[in-house]
């Protein structure tokens, strides 16, 4: 589990943002939870030969922390 947080700012089409937020709400997830899950999956899938820390590999099962 990550202990610290850092802010990631991105620009997105307002229509996509609205739809994304609606879908997240329907699944009882926050947009932040979904984005963190996507980033984690992307890192794991594209890490190549990099050694990944245990905390990242152990959270790959989809369990979300707070936030």
N, C-alpha and C positions, 0 to 999 in steps of 0.2 A: 504494500500500500504506500502510495506517495505521501510524504510528510509535509512537503511544501507545495505551494502553488505559484504559478506564473501566469500572467495575463497574455492571451493571444487575441489580437484584434484582426478581424478580417472584414472585407467588404463583400456583400452578397446582394443580389437582386431582391428588392423588397417583397416581391411576389413569392419567391422561393423561400425567403425567411418566414413569411406568414404561413405558408403551407407546411414547412418544416416544424414550426412551433405547434401547429394544430395536430400534426401526426404524433409528435412527442407527447403532447398532452393526452391524446387518445390512448397512448401506451403507458401513461402515468410515469413518464420520464421527463427530466429537464433536458433542454437542448444541450447543456453542458455535459450531462451524463453521456448523451449519445455521441457528442464530439470527442470526448475522452476515450470512449470505446473504439470509435473509428480510428483515432490516432494510434491507440495501443495496437489494434489489429494491423494497421499499416506498417508500423515499426517492426512487428514480429514477422510479417510476410516479406518485408523488403530489407531485412537486416543483413542479408548476405552471410558472410562469414563472421560477422561481429558476434562477440560473446554478449548475451543479454543478461542483465541482472535478474536474480531469482524473483524479486518483487514484481518485475514486469511479466515474467513467464507465468508466475503463479496467479496473476490476475487476468490471464488471457481467457479464462473460462466464462467471462462475462459478468462476474460479480462486481457490482459498482459500490464504491464507497459513498461518502456523503458528498453532496454538492451540487 
